[in-house]
């Protein structure tokens, strides 16, 4: 897959690549080096553990880190979900655990699609 095609597919999955590239001052190689790390970075185990154990610090820190990464890379769907999770959590902590679980699953679904695309690109590139 050509790099241009890869970037277009990222756009279709909700990553605003031009916005992100602007944040990276047009350095496409640097931006792609961060994108290549997404399959490992999009790990929801800490979020799920914090939610299951109702560990406020673990849950909040992991969601906040996810939001920051998604914001820096302009990953709209994940950023929006992480923001919604934080708003809900700040309002009610774990009182509406069902809502937090649904939002987490939504973010995870978006993450899985992005991670799969990146893995495919890396495999074709021969860097896996």
C-alpha positions in Angstrom: 0.0 0.0 0.0 1.4 3.4 -1.0 1.9 5.9 1.8 -0.6 8.3 0.2 -3.2 5.5 0.2 -2.4 4.7 3.8 -3.0 8.3 4.8 -6.3 8.4 2.9 -7.4 5.3 4.7 -6.4 6.8 8.1 -8.6 9.8 7.1 -11.5 7.5 6.4 -11.1 6.0 9.9 -11.4 9.4 11.5 -7.7 10.4 11.8 -7.5 14.0 10.5 -4.1 13.5 8.9 -3.6 17.0 7.6 -4.4 18.5 11.0 -2.0 16.1 12.6 0.7 16.8 10.0 0.3 20.5 10.8 0.8 19.7 14.5 4.0 17.9 13.4 5.1 20.9 11.4 4.7 19.0 8.2 7.1 16.3 9.2 5.4 13.3 7.6 8.2 10.9 8.7 7.8 11.9 12.3 4.0 11.7 12.2 4.2 8.2 10.6 6.7 7.1 13.3 4.0 7.8 15.9 1.3 6.2 13.8 3.4 3.0 13.5 3.3 2.7 17.3 -0.5 2.8 17.5 -1.1 -1.0 17.6 0.9 -1.2 20.9 -0.3 2.2 22.3 -4.0 1.5 21.8 -4.1 -0.8 24.8 -7.3 -0.7 26.8 -6.2 -3.2 29.5 -5.5 -0.4 32.1 -8.8 1.3 31.3 -10.8 -2.0 31.6 -8.9 -2.9 34.8 -9.6 0.4 36.3 -13.3 0.2 35.4 -13.7 -3.4 36.6 -12.0 -2.7 39.9 -13.5 0.8 40.2 -10.0 2.1 40.7 -10.5 5.8 40.1 -6.8 6.7 39.7 -6.0 3.9 37.2 -9.1 4.5 35.2 -8.8 8.3 35.0 -5.0 8.2 34.2 -5.4 5.7 31.4 -8.4 7.4 29.8 -6.7 10.8 30.1 -3.5 9.4 28.5 -5.6 7.9 25.7 -7.3 11.2 25.1 -4.0 13.0 25.0 -2.5 10.6 22.5 -5.7 10.7 20.3 -5.7 14.5 20.5 -2.0 14.8 19.5 -2.5 12.5 16.5 -5.9 14.0 15.6 -7.7 10.7 16.0 -11.2 12.1 16.2 -13.4 9.1 17.1 -11.1 8.0 20.0 -10.6 11.5 21.2 -14.3 12.1 21.3 -15.0 8.8 23.1 -12.2 9.5 25.7 -13.6 13.0 26.3 -17.1 11.6 26.8 -15.7 9.0 29.2 -14.0 11.7 31.2 -17.0 13.9 31.3 -19.2 11.0 32.5 -16.6 9.9 35.0 -16.1 13.4 36.5 -19.9 13.8 36.8 -20.7 10.5 38.5 -17.5 8.4 39.0 -18.6 4.8 38.7 -22.3 5.3 39.3 -23.1 4.9 35.7 -20.7 2.1 34.9 -22.9 0.8 32.1 -22.4 4.1 30.2 -18.6 4.1 30.9 -18.4 0.5 29.6 -20.3 1.4 26.4 -18.1 4.4 25.7 -15.0 2.4 26.4 -16.2 -0.3 23.9 -16.9 2.4 21.3 -13.4 3.7 21.7 -11.9 0.2 21.6 -13.8 -0.6 18.4 -12.5 2.5 16.7 -9.0 1.6 18.0 -9.1 -1.9 16.7 -9.9 -0.7 13.1 -7.0 1.8 13.2 -4.6 -0.7 14.7 -5.5 -3.3 12.1 -4.9 -0.8 9.3 -1.5 0.1 10.7 -0.5 -3.5 11.1 -1.5 -4.2 7.5 0.5 -1.2 6.3 3.5 -2.3 8.4 3.3 -5.8 7.1 3.2 -4.6 3.5 6.0 -2.2 4.2 8.0 -5.0 5.7 8.7 -3.4 9.0 6.7 -5.8 11.2 
